[in-house]
Amino acid sequence: MQALFDQLGPFLLALLRMSGIFVFAPLLSSVAIPGKVKVLLMFLITVAVFPVLPASARPALEMDVLSLAMVGVFEVLLGVVIGLIALLPVLAVQLGSSLIGQQMGFGIAQVYNPALETESDPIGELLLHMSLVAFIALGGLEALFLCVANTFEKVPLGTVTSTSIPSDMVLGAISGGLELALRISSPVLGIILIETIATAFLMKTMPTLNILSIGFAVKIVLGFAALFASLGAIDAVISGHVEEVLRAMMRWGGA
C-alpha cells in the first residue's frame, strides 16, 4: 500500500501534464466534447502511459503542499504550450480566411464556431474544416499524445522549469503561421486588388457609369472564383505547414 501511495504524486503530475493539451489543442479543446469525456480521456491516457515510464522520469517527490502546487502549475503549462503549438496552424488558417472574408464583404455574415469558440464567416468555416481534416489525416492527435508522452523522459516529472518550455518553437510557429495566412489569402486578395484598381479606373474615366451598383457583386464573384481555383494549392499549403509543425513537435519531444 505504501508503494502505491509513493506513486500517487508522480501520477498526478503526469495527469496534470497530459491535461494541459486539452486547453488549446485542436479538437480536444472543443466545447463540443463534454467535460466529463475530456476528463475520462486524459485519465485513461495517463493510466496507459504512466506504467511504462522509466524510473528516471518519475523520481520520488518529497515536497510541501506549496512546492507541489508550483510544480503542478509548470506541468500543466508544458502541456498547454504543446497544445498551443498544434493549434497555431489552425489559427493561421482562421486569420487568412478572415482576410479573405473581410475583403469579399462577408465580415457581417458571422457564425459561431464551437471548435475554436469564436465567430467566423462561411469562408472561414470552409478553410477551418480543411485545416482540421489535414490535422487529423496527418496524425495530429497521435503526434500530440506521443509528444507529451516522450517529454516525460526528456523532462522528468517535477523538473519542469521556464527553460523547459519550448518558447522558441512557439515563436517559430507564430512566424510560420503569419506566412501561412498570407499564402492562403494572397490569391483572393490579388484578384480583389486588380478588381479595385479596375473599378477606380472606370469610375474616373466614365463618371456617369454607376459602377458601385455592380462592384460589390463583381468582387464576390471574382473572390469565389479565385478561392475555388486555388483550393488545391491552399490544401497543399495547409497540409505542408501542419506536417512541418507536427514534425518539429516530435523532434523536440525526442520521438
Secondary structure, DSSP 8 states (H G I E B T S, - for coil): -HHHHHHHHHHHHHHHHHHHHHHHSTTTT-TTS-HHHHHHHHHHHHHHHGGGS-GGGS------HHHHHHHHHHHHHHHHHHHHHHHHHHHHHHHHHHHHHHHHT-TT--EEETTTTEEE-HHHHHHHHHHHHHHHHTTHHHHHHHHHHHHHHHS-TT---GGGS-HHHHHHHHHHHHHHHHHHHHHHHHHHHHHHHHHHHHHHH-TTS-THHHHHHHHHHHHHHHHHHTHHHHHHHHHHHHHHHHHHHHHHHT-
